[in-house]
Amino acid sequence: MKVLYVFGGIPPYANALLNKLVDKGLEIAVVIPPGKSAMIGKGVRVIGRETANYRIITSEERKSVLNKTGFRELPSIIYKEKPDIFVVGWPFFLQYFTQPGLRKALKKCKTKFVMREIPFQVPPYGKLRSFYREHPVYDEDMNLLNNGLFFHIRQRAVAEIRRYCYSKADGAVVYSSVGKDILPTYNIPEELVFVTYNANDSEELLRIRQELTEEQPLLPQNDQRVIHMGRLVKWKRVDLLMDAFSKVLPHFPGAELLIVGDGPEMRNLKKQACDLKIDSRVIFTKGVYDNALIGKYFLASSVYALAGMGGLSINDAMTFSLPVICSVCDGTEQDLVCDGVNGYFFRENDAADLSEKIIALFNDPGLRKRMGERSFEIIRNRVNLDTVSDRYINAYRTILSV
């Protein structure tokens, strides 16, 4: 089976998945721009060719409909590669609508067209206005986007294009189960929407976890240490986590907040810590990209808290047996976290409720341990690189058989 993907750049988690698919017998090729696409978030790392076991095809991006980028050479790449499966996500699937030559190439080469969607960003078709009232849209800098007539006109246009593309698609892959509810509203049969889940390189992380059990802890023992892992951008809401942590300290004066990451909000967060007079209890590490060091920080912590947007960091924390406290993230939290079983959900944007959840776990070491064990079981048995790659392969095989 030959699969051709389109990316704006290949982040490490996608690289791990693609390499795993190659290990399982798939022939993989990926179209990317020569440099990092503007579609990739601030501070998101992309890999180089040296770690890829699949073929990388570089093609120049060009501005397309709705001021988004696309690859004009895709039709010629399809003719040359003749893939069995063509997988494309936002915004590159817009090109299927705007470029008749791409549709012709796929039809002539008998290539199956598969949409790869991020479902938490997709409103149900026909319910745009009510969706955006209940789910305000922000960019990474927490600028409100869903205001003004132009926004709603634009989203209506996107919805119609999306509906057209799904009506022609041979299948769709989504990384969270919410996609099963949303995507069929765009005129694709539910049985052609495949939930794959999402994973980092869990095999490497599990190996590191085993190796680190015999090493000395990176930080002094502290059973009241909360960790946040991720880029320091506004929509991660680390500021909210620090507000909540300041409410925890009167109950647990020895508690610590460990912030692993870097980004444009670092200066503001350090100032906030000083203003709250909690700077002596907050540890900033800057960006960490070595998995062994990431593992050491997780093993030195007792609770993982994600106050805003994110997803894969939840998987990583669970791999190291941490209970998770989160709210509304990228949709994957609904498949990973079971409230009261391996963590807690707190009310969105509510620092007081977040602090209460942290205090509850600090007050009960036994509960904390049981929740952490359950987190690890979920990763080991259900959502890991091996099971996720199998889900992709099964989805593609089913699509080819239809």
C-alpha positions, 0 to 999 in steps of 0.5 A: 500500500502506497500512501501520499501525505501533505504537510506544512512541515513534519512535527516529531509526533507525525515523524514517529507515526510515519516511520512506524507505518513504514516499519509495518510495510506501508510505502510512505511519501510526504509532500512538504514545502522547502521551509516551515509553513506559516500554517505551523504554530509558533515554536512547533518543531519540525524534523529534518530528513535525517530522521525520516525512513520515508520519502520526502518530496519538497514543493513550493507553497502558493497562496490559494483560496481564502488566503491559504497556501497550497501546492500547485504541483500536486497533480503532477506529483499524483501522476508520478507517484500513483499512490493508493491513498492520498491524505490531506488536511486543513488547509491543503484540502481546499486545493481539492475544491479549487484545482480541477486538475487535482481531482482529475489526477486522483480519478485517473490514477484511481487514488483514494482521497482521504481527509485528515481533520482536526475535529475540535476546530470544526463546527457541525454543518448548519450550526455555525452561529450557535457553535461560535456563540458557545465556543469562542475561537482564539488564536495562539495569542488569545485574540478573539477571532469569531467576531464581525460579519467577515468572520461568519461569511468566511466560515460559511464559505469554508463550511460549504467547501468542506461539505463539497470535499467530504461528499467526494472523499473516500474516507476521513481520519480524525484523532479524537472521537468527537469527529464521529459526531461532527464530520458526518454532518458534512455529508460523509457516511459515519462508517467512513470516519475513522478515529485513529487517536494520537500519540507521540513516540510512546515506544521511545518514552516507555523505553526511557521510563524503564531506564530511568527507574534506576537513576537518581531523581532529577529534582529533590523529592516533592509529592506536591509538585505540579508540572506543565509541559508545552510551548509558552503561548497564551492559549496554553493558559499557563497564566491561569495555572499560576493563578490557581497555584497561588491558591494552592500554596496557602494549603501546601506551602511546600508545593512547587509548580514546574513549567517546562517549555519556552515561548513568547510568554516566558517574560510575562509568566515570570513577571506574573509569578513575581506579582503573585509572590510565588516566584520562589515556588515556580521553576522555569526550565525553558524548552526541553526537546530531549525525551530522556530529560522530559521523562525525568521531569515527569518522574519528578512530578506528581500531577500534570496540569494543562490549563488551556489548549494542548493534547499530546502532552497529556499522552506523555504525562500519562506515559509516566503515570501522572494523573491529569487535570485539564479542561477544554483542550484539543478534543483528545482529552475526552478519549484520554482522561476519565473524570475521577478515574485517571484525573479531573476536568475543571471548569474552563477558565476557572482558576478556583476550580482548578486549584480545588482539583490540585488540592484534592490530589495533594490531599490524597496520595493513594488516589493520586497513585491509583489515578497515575496507574490508570493513566499508564494502563491507558497508554500501555494498552489502548493509545500508543504508537503501535495501536495508533498506527494499526488504526491508520492501517485498518482505516486505509485498508477499509477505504481501499476495500470499499 
